[in-house]
Each structure stands twice: as structure tokens, then as C-alpha cells.
Amino acid sequence: MIVAFTIAFTISWECTLIVMGGFPVVMIAMVISIKAGQAGIKDGLIAYQQCAGLAEQSLQSVKVVQTYGREELESKNYNKYLVRTFDVAKAANFFKSFGSQ
């Protein structure tokens, strides 16, 4: 924005007014990007913690899981959490992309 102000001000004061008119839009996009980034990180960490907790629980009781033939069930549960993690990351990146322009 500083470069835009400098260039616009050297060209003409009318051009500077046009750039200043776009300043609120840029600031709103930055705020949305920051908020989405913070929310996305928080949601992503929660989703990854759920995946890690399920994997740790399954690995600690691997004998029981294998004895009762629950490998497929545990795999489906883990994949369910991974899909949720992917969806959370995708949504967060979508909103963060608005602020990166």
C-alpha cells in the first residue's frame, strides 16, 4: 500500500484519492484473512488431535483390535477424521486466499 500511495501521489492527487478509496476494501480483506487463518489453525489442530488420539488408542490396543478383527472399523474411523481434517483445511485456505492478494 505504501508503494501504491507513493506511485499514485507522484502521478496526481486524483489517482491518490482513487487508491485511498480502495484502502477500506484491502483492509477488510486482510481482516477476513487473519480471522480465517486463526480459526482454520484452531479447527485444524482439533481435527489433527482427534486423528492422533484415535490412532494412538488403536495402536495401544493393537492386540485387541486384531483379535476381534476390528482393523477395518478402525481404518474407517481414522479415514473419517482425516476427511474432516481435509475439509477444515480446505475451508480455511479458501478464506485465507482472499487476504493474500
C-alpha positions as CSV (number, residue, x, y, z in Angstrom):
1,M,0.0,0.0,0.0
2,I,2.9,2.4,0.7
3,V,4.2,1.8,-2.8
4,A,0.7,2.3,-4.3
5,F,0.4,5.6,-2.4
6,T,3.8,6.8,-3.5
7,I,3.2,6.0,-7.1
8,A,-0.3,7.4,-7.1
9,F,0.8,10.6,-5.3
10,T,3.6,11.2,-7.8
11,I,1.2,10.8,-10.7
12,S,-1.6,13.0,-9.4
13,W,-3.7,13.7,-6.4
14,E,-6.8,12.3,-8.2
15,C,-5.1,9.0,-8.5
16,T,-4.2,9.1,-4.8
17,L,-7.9,9.6,-4.0
18,I,-8.8,6.5,-6.1
19,V,-6.1,4.4,-4.3
20,M,-7.4,5.7,-0.9
21,G,-10.9,4.7,-1.9
22,G,-9.8,1.1,-2.3
23,F,-7.9,1.1,1.0
24,P,-11.0,0.0,3.1
25,V,-11.6,-2.9,0.8
26,V,-8.0,-4.0,1.2
27,M,-8.2,-3.7,5.0
28,I,-11.4,-5.7,5.2
29,A,-9.8,-8.5,3.1
30,M,-6.8,-8.5,5.4
31,V,-9.1,-8.8,8.5
32,I,-11.0,-11.6,6.9
33,S,-7.8,-13.4,6.0
34,I,-6.4,-13.1,9.5
35,K,-9.6,-14.2,11.2
36,A,-10.0,-17.2,8.9
37,G,-6.3,-18.1,9.4
38,Q,-6.7,-18.1,13.1
39,A,-10.0,-20.1,13.0
40,G,-8.5,-22.5,10.5
41,I,-5.5,-23.2,12.6
42,K,-7.6,-23.8,15.7
43,D,-10.0,-26.1,13.9
44,G,-7.2,-27.9,12.1
45,L,-5.4,-28.6,15.3
46,I,-8.5,-30.0,16.9
47,A,-9.1,-32.3,13.9
48,Y,-5.5,-33.5,13.9
49,Q,-5.7,-34.2,17.6
50,Q,-8.7,-36.4,17.1
51,C,-6.9,-38.3,14.4
52,A,-3.9,-38.7,16.5
53,G,-5.9,-39.8,19.5
54,L,-7.7,-42.4,17.5
55,A,-4.5,-43.7,16.0
56,E,-2.8,-43.8,19.4
57,Q,-5.7,-45.6,21.0
58,S,-5.8,-48.2,18.2
59,L,-2.0,-48.8,18.4
60,Q,-2.0,-49.2,22.2
61,S,-4.7,-51.8,21.9
62,V,-3.4,-53.4,18.7
63,K,-3.8,-57.0,20.1
64,V,-7.5,-56.4,21.0
65,V,-8.1,-54.8,17.6
66,Q,-6.5,-57.7,15.8
67,T,-8.1,-60.4,18.0
68,Y,-11.7,-59.1,17.3
69,G,-11.0,-58.3,13.6
70,R,-11.7,-54.6,14.0
71,E,-9.0,-53.4,11.6
72,E,-11.5,-52.3,9.0
73,L,-13.6,-50.4,11.6
74,E,-10.6,-48.6,13.0
75,S,-9.4,-47.7,9.5
76,K,-12.8,-46.3,8.6
77,N,-12.9,-44.2,11.8
78,Y,-9.5,-42.9,11.1
79,N,-10.3,-42.0,7.5
80,K,-13.5,-40.3,8.7
81,Y,-11.4,-38.0,10.9
82,L,-8.9,-37.4,8.0
83,V,-11.6,-36.4,5.7
84,R,-12.9,-33.9,8.3
85,T,-9.4,-32.6,8.7
86,F,-9.1,-32.1,5.0
87,D,-12.4,-30.3,4.8
88,V,-11.4,-27.9,7.6
89,A,-8.1,-27.1,6.0
90,K,-9.7,-26.6,2.6
91,A,-12.3,-24.1,4.1
92,A,-9.6,-22.2,6.0
93,N,-7.4,-21.9,2.9
94,F,-10.4,-20.7,0.8
95,F,-10.9,-17.8,3.2
96,K,-7.2,-17.1,3.7
97,S,-6.8,-16.7,-0.1
98,F,-8.8,-13.5,-0.1
99,G,-6.3,-11.7,2.0
100,S,-3.2,-12.9,0.1
101,Q,-3.8,-10.7,-3.0
